Amino acid sequence: MAKVVRSLIGKVEKDAAHKSVTVLVERRVKHPLLGKIVKKFKKYRAHDENNQYKAGDQVVIVECKPISKTKAWSVESLASKAA
């Protein structure tokens, strides 16, 4: 049986740390009572081996084994460059 790898698309918010980026992932969900579509945000710390992703870039992150206390995601590829 093949292992399912979770992946998310988000925007790089911070790239100050060495070999790490903070990625903001937005998702849209329906409010249970009001029925209105609302945005929910979550930040993930992701591993960036070559320090190649900068703030504003849209990236694809995948789940991996824990690298540190806060990092369990790795940047897989660039979705779109910052304008």
Secondary structure as UniProt FT lines:
FT   STRAND          7..14
FT   TURN            18..19
FT   STRAND          20..30
FT   TURN            32..34
FT   STRAND          37..47
FT   TURN            49..50
FT   TURN            55..56
FT   STRAND          58..63
FT   STRAND          71..80
//
